[in-house]
Amino acid sequence: MTTRTHQSVRLDVLLAEARRTPHTQITSGSAMHLYARLGLACRRTTAQGDLRAAAARGWLTPHGPDNRRHYTLRGNRD
């Protein structure tokens, strides 16, 4: 039996949402709202870390400066 981490669950949710709405810009705030709708409460720093992790895995592309960063599904343009 494989144990899933909280982050792996959140990353699955992020990727599913990015695939569902491929041309949407994902921010830490929109990730937090997505998590809240699913009962997955988190802090902004957690959402930011999840977005960076998804980008490191090649799923999302980061855009913009650090203080206004948003992400899009890899392969899609803004």
C-alpha positions, 0 to 999 in steps of 0.5 A, spaced: 500 500 500 502 506 497 501 512 502 500 519 499 502 525 502 498 531 503 502 535 498 501 529 492 494 530 493 494 537 492 498 537 486 493 532 483 488 537 484 492 543 481 494 538 475 486 536 474 484 543 475 489 546 470 487 540 465 480 542 466 481 550 464 488 549 460 488 557 458 487 559 466 492 563 469 493 559 476 495 564 482 497 562 489 490 565 491 486 561 486 490 555 488 488 556 495 480 557 493 480 551 489 483 547 495 478 551 500 472 548 495 475 541 496 476 542 504 483 542 503 485 548 507 492 551 507 496 557 507 499 562 501 506 559 502 503 552 502 500 554 495 506 557 493 510 551 494 505 547 491 505 551 484 513 551 484 513 543 485 508 543 479 513 547 475 519 543 477 515 537 475 514 540 468 506 540 469 506 548 469 510 554 466 511 560 471 510 567 468 511 574 471 515 577 477 516 573 484 511 578 487 506 577 481 507 570 479 502 566 475 502 559 472 499 556 466 499 549 464 505 547 460 504 548 453 499 553 453 500 560 452 497 566 456 
